[in-house]
């Protein structure tokens, strides 16, 4: 959300809050509280530091990001694996290909839907 606010300042707090609520609704057990960016010594970007602090505090096994350079090995504890989205999907497919196929089918269906236009 922090990056969204920085990159898209024209979005209202209500719009950004709506996006956050959708994330929390979709992943109710993914909400991590009680951590601080000061809990980890690096990376230098405060947004990335918060993500890493939440992953460590939440005892995550895998941190999925397409910006692996933001989380160099010296910043990440040994029990936390940093993977790109593609690497994560390959890892998940190795464990449950049917689950990956169902999830991808839902995503494809979602992106193929035509947006509903409301009459003015």
C-alpha positions in Angstrom: 0.0 0.0 0.0 2.9 2.4 0.8 4.3 2.0 -2.7 0.8 2.4 -4.2 0.4 5.7 -2.3 3.9 6.9 -3.5 3.4 5.9 -7.1 -0.2 6.9 -7.5 -0.8 10.0 -5.3 -4.0 10.8 -7.2 -5.7 7.8 -5.6 -7.8 8.7 -2.6 -7.3 7.1 0.8 -10.7 5.5 0.4 -9.6 3.8 -2.9 -6.3 2.6 -1.3 -8.1 1.5 1.8 -10.5 -0.5 -0.4 -7.6 -2.3 -2.0 -6.2 -3.1 1.4 -9.6 -4.4 2.6 -9.8 -6.7 -0.4 -6.3 -8.0 0.4 -7.2 -8.7 4.0 -10.5 -10.3 2.9 -8.8 -12.5 0.4 -5.9 -13.5 2.8 -7.3 -13.1 6.4 -4.4 -15.1 7.9 -1.8 -13.0 5.9 -2.2 -9.9 8.1 0.9 -9.4 10.2 0.9 -6.9 13.0 3.3 -6.0 15.8 6.5 -5.7 13.7 8.6 -2.7 12.8 10.9 -1.9 9.9 13.5 -1.4 12.6 13.4 -5.1 13.5 15.6 -5.9 10.5 19.0 -4.2 9.7 18.5 -4.0 5.9 17.4 -3.6 3.1 17.8 0.1 2.7 14.4 0.9 1.2 12.0 1.4 4.1 9.1 -0.2 2.1 11.2 -3.3 1.5 12.4 -3.3 5.1 8.8 -3.4 6.3 8.0 -6.3 4.0 11.0 -8.2 5.3 10.2 -7.4 8.9 6.6 -8.7 8.4 7.9 -11.9 6.8 10.3 -12.5 9.7 7.7 -11.6 12.3 5.1 -13.7 10.6 7.5 -16.6 10.4 7.0 -16.9 6.6 8.9 -19.6 4.8 8.8 -17.9 1.4 8.8 -14.3 0.4 7.5 -13.9 -3.2 8.8 -10.8 -5.1 9.9 -10.0 -8.6 12.5 -7.7 -7.1 15.0 -10.2 -5.6 17.7 -7.5 -5.5 15.7 -5.7 -2.8 16.2 -8.7 -0.5 19.9 -9.8 -0.8 21.0 -12.9 1.1 22.8 -10.9 3.8 19.4 -9.3 4.8 17.4 -12.5 4.8 17.5 -15.2 7.5 18.4 -18.7 6.3 15.0 -20.2 6.9 13.3 -17.6 4.6 13.4 -18.3 0.9 13.1 -15.4 -1.5 11.5 -16.4 -4.8 10.1 -14.7 -7.9 6.5 -15.4 -8.8 7.6 -17.9 -11.5 9.8 -19.7 -9.1 7.1 -19.9 -6.5 4.6 -21.3 -9.1 7.2 -23.9 -10.1 7.7 -24.8 -6.5 4.0 -25.0 -5.8 3.4 -27.0 -9.0 5.9 -29.6 -7.8 3.8 -30.1 -4.7 0.3 -29.8 -6.1 -0.2 -29.3 -9.9 -4.0 -29.6 -9.7 -4.1 -26.8 -7.1 -1.9 -24.6 -9.3 -4.1 -25.3 -12.4 -7.3 -24.5 -10.6 -5.8 -21.2 -9.3 -4.5 -20.2 -12.7 -7.8 -21.0 -14.3 -9.5 -18.7 -11.8 -7.0 -16.0 -12.6 -7.5 -16.3 -16.3 -11.2 -16.2 -15.9 -10.9 -13.1 -13.8 -8.8 -11.3 -16.3 -11.0 -12.3 -19.3 -14.1 -10.8 -17.7 -15.4 -7.7 -19.3 -15.7 -4.8 -16.8 -19.3 -4.0 -16.0 -20.1 -0.4 -17.0 -22.7 1.3 -14.9 -25.3 3.6 -16.5 -24.8 7.3 -15.5 
